[in-house]
Amino acid sequence: MSSQPRHVLVIGGGVIGIGCAHYLQQAGFRVSVAEKGTIGGACSHGNCGFVCPSHVLPLAEPGAVSSALKALLNPNGAFRIRPRLDPRLWSWLLKFARRCNHNDMVSAGHAIQPLLTSSLSLYQDLMRFASLECEWQKKGLLFVYRDHRALEAYEPVNSLLTSEFQESARRMNAAELLEFEPALKDNVAGAWYYEHDAHLRPDRLLASWRAFLEKKGVQFFERHELLGLEKADSQATSAKFAEQSIEADTFVVATGAWTPQLSEILGIRLPIEPGKGYSLTLPRSESDPQTPIMFPEYRVAVTPMQTSLRLGSIMEFAGYDSRLNQRRLRMLSASASQFMKQPLPTKINEEWFGWRPMTYDSVPIIGESPQFSNVILATGHNMLGLSMSTGTGKLVSELIAGQEPHLDPTPYSPHRFC
Ligand SMILES: Cc1cc2nc3c(=O)[nH]c(=O)nc-3n(C[C@H](O)[C@H](O)[C@H](O)COP(=O)(O)OP(=O)(O)OC[C@H]3O[C@@H](n4cnc5c(N)ncnc54)[C@H](O)[C@@H]3O)c2cc1C
């Protein structure tokens, strides 16, 4: 037995790759991270920053197809599909549509929940242990409604969340809500409040986490795009980049929405579609809300971070189109403005989009690759990658170390697509 620690190369430096690097380093591995752009520069950069165990229920829910069709007819709606002849997209959408039923929704919820719960608890440990400067706050999350019927219609969802997932929200009427969150206009009907959710500033999380890991000896290689894997038998031996080849004992592929582009290298095509979302980051002002808010009727989120206010939303299936659509960005501020007592600042600090790695079953893909026994996939975290990063990282480190996993990895297995 060599006395050298085993080397793990993580490919992809988003929040999932960094979460994996953290727990692998803690478990005693020598860890490197190779990233084709910059660490934390992709979908993990400008997202809404919610660490939200409340989001147990997946996007594929009963009625999602009809709401999506209605939203498609509204050019300012939060859901868009760029119509195109792409058999993979249509196959993905068809499989997604088939899962929009009660049983599949609940079963996806049961798959997602352990990762969400474990991640929140691990984040809390991480904030104590590593003191990451990322504006971490635990203030809960409000679901605010303007329409009384829509507020009422959430009651059965809350009952289901309570009975199946022990995740319940406190209902607030308009007067209670306005006392709790005076930044809102008085045209609101009320809200549901999830008090256990937390939030942070994702770009600062990634920057401070990277600095923390660098001090622990983790090596980072930016502008390193994976071009191939050298193999011997059913094992990968080294990863090829234009700049160099890097040998490792184990490889973790955490390449988010780009994972399908690595199909040939990985020997498996994973059903991941890029789900494009947008955010606007505004300067902080005294009239901002204190608590993060979702406006479900408009599908827009507002996150009051300590140094900025972020508006985010939209699910656009437009392939890897990297244009920043101004109409979508304007829709974010137009929707949020309808709820805010004071006008939003006109100055904008950042306009952003990111590609969420969307699986049609809403469940991430974590586990051994079907082709190589020493390649572990950690991808497909849909709309909740930030909320699942620490649990994913710990699980990946346990799988690689051959330890008893802290949660059942079966639902995340890549083999479900073989
Ligand atoms: C508008 C919006 C709001 C969101 N809000 C939230 C939220 O509030 N809470 C939450 O939990 N989630 C949220 N999400 C989802 C979350 O951002 C994603 O699930 C998460 O960032 C995915 O992380 P990742 O590490 O898998 O992907 P990424 O951050 O995209 O990282 C993947 C990395 O792999 C690299 N890569 C790809 N191919 C290669 C290659 N060949 N070689 C080397 N590197 C490669 C990429 O450059 C990239 O940096 C939101 C997303 C959007 C768009």
The ligand as a Tripos MOL2 file, in Angstrom:
@<TRIPOS>MOLECULE
LIG
   53    58     1     0     0
SMALL
NO_CHARGES

@<TRIPOS>ATOM
      1 C1        -31.7960   32.2010  -11.9990 C.3       1 LIG1
      2 C2        -31.3420   31.0200  -11.1550 C.ar      1 LIG1
      3 C3        -31.6280   31.0120   -9.8130 C.ar      1 LIG1
      4 C4        -31.2560   29.9170   -9.0250 C.ar      1 LIG1
      5 N1        -31.4800   29.9680   -7.6760 N.ar      1 LIG1
      6 C5        -31.1010   28.9420   -6.8940 C.ar      1 LIG1
      7 C6        -31.3010   29.0030   -5.4910 C.ar      1 LIG1
      8 O1        -31.7730   29.9990   -4.9520 O.2       1 LIG1
      9 N2        -30.9350   27.9180   -4.7430 N.ar      1 LIG1
     10 C7        -30.3950   26.7940   -5.3080 C.ar      1 LIG1
     11 O2        -30.1460   25.8360   -4.5810 O.2       1 LIG1
     12 N3        -30.1540   26.7250   -6.6330 N.ar      1 LIG1
     13 C8        -30.4910   27.7640   -7.4400 C.ar      1 LIG1
     14 N4        -30.2710   27.7180   -8.7910 N.ar      1 LIG1
     15 C9        -29.7080   26.4850   -9.3580 C.3       1 LIG1
     16 C10       -28.1980   26.4030   -9.1070 C.3       1 LIG1
     17 O3        -27.6070   27.6200   -9.4910 O.3       1 LIG1
     18 C11       -27.6150   25.2320   -9.8840 C.3       1 LIG1
     19 O4        -28.3240   24.0550   -9.5900 O.3       1 LIG1
     20 C12       -26.1330   25.0370   -9.4980 C.3       1 LIG1
     21 O5        -25.4120   26.2200   -9.6800 O.3       1 LIG1
     22 C13       -25.5150   23.9180  -10.3160 C.3       1 LIG1
     23 O6        -24.1830   23.8000   -9.8780 O.3       1 LIG1
     24 P1        -23.1130   22.9720  -10.7070 P.3       1 LIG1
     25 O7        -21.8400   23.0460   -9.9700 O.co2     1 LIG1
     26 O8        -23.6930   21.6340  -11.0310 O.co2     1 LIG1
     27 O9        -23.0540   23.7420  -12.1020 O.3       1 LIG1
     28 P2        -22.1720   25.0180  -12.5420 P.3       1 LIG1
     29 O10       -22.1180   26.0460  -11.4950 O.co2     1 LIG1
     30 O11       -22.6760   25.4320  -13.8810 O.co2     1 LIG1
     31 O12       -20.7280   24.4080  -12.6390 O.3       1 LIG1
     32 C14       -20.3580   23.4700  -13.6270 C.3       1 LIG1
     33 C15       -18.9420   23.8570  -14.0320 C.3       1 LIG1
     34 O13       -18.4080   22.8490  -14.8920 O.3       1 LIG1
     35 C16       -17.5630   23.5050  -15.8150 C.3       1 LIG1
     36 N5        -17.3640   22.6410  -16.9760 N.ar      1 LIG1
     37 C17       -18.2860   22.2550  -17.8930 C.ar      1 LIG1
     38 N6        -17.7190   21.4670  -18.8180 N.ar      1 LIG1
     39 C18       -16.4060   21.3510  -18.4980 C.ar      1 LIG1
     40 C19       -15.2990   20.6790  -19.0810 C.ar      1 LIG1
     41 N7        -15.4070   19.9720  -20.2230 N.pl3     1 LIG1
     42 N8        -14.0880   20.7780  -18.4650 N.ar      1 LIG1
     43 C20       -13.9350   21.4840  -17.3190 C.ar      1 LIG1
     44 N9        -14.9570   22.1640  -16.7370 N.ar      1 LIG1
     45 C21       -16.1750   22.0940  -17.3090 C.ar      1 LIG1
     46 C22       -18.3320   24.7740  -16.1620 C.3       1 LIG1
     47 O14       -17.5000   25.7620  -16.7260 O.3       1 LIG1
     48 C23       -18.9130   25.1630  -14.8080 C.3       1 LIG1
     49 O15       -18.1030   26.1030  -14.1150 O.3       1 LIG1
     50 C24       -30.6110   28.7970   -9.6070 C.ar      1 LIG1
     51 C25       -30.2880   28.8340  -10.9660 C.ar      1 LIG1
     52 C26       -30.6370   29.9380  -11.7420 C.ar      1 LIG1
     53 C27       -30.2750   29.9550  -13.1860 C.3       1 LIG1
@<TRIPOS>BOND
     1     1     2 1
     2     2     3 ar
     3     2    52 ar
     4     3     4 ar
     5     4     5 ar
     6     4    50 ar
     7     5     6 ar
     8     6     7 ar
     9     6    13 1
    10     7     8 2
    11     7     9 ar
    12     9    10 ar
    13    10    11 2
    14    10    12 ar
    15    12    13 ar
    16    13    14 ar
    17    14    15 1
    18    14    50 ar
    19    15    16 1
    20    16    17 1
    21    16    18 1
    22    18    19 1
    23    18    20 1
    24    20    21 1
    25    20    22 1
    26    22    23 1
    27    23    24 1
    28    24    25 2
    29    24    26 1
    30    24    27 1
    31    27    28 1
    32    28    29 2
    33    28    30 1
    34    28    31 1
    35    31    32 1
    36    32    33 1
    37    33    34 1
    38    33    48 1
    39    34    35 1
    40    35    36 1
    41    35    46 1
    42    36    37 ar
    43    36    45 ar
    44    37    38 ar
    45    38    39 ar
    46    39    40 ar
    47    39    45 ar
    48    40    41 1
    49    40    42 ar
    50    42    43 ar
    51    43    44 ar
    52    44    45 ar
    53    46    47 1
    54    46    48 1
    55    48    49 1
    56    50    51 ar
    57    51    52 ar
    58    52    53 1
@<TRIPOS>SUBSTRUCTURE
     1 LIG1         1 GROUP 0 **** ****
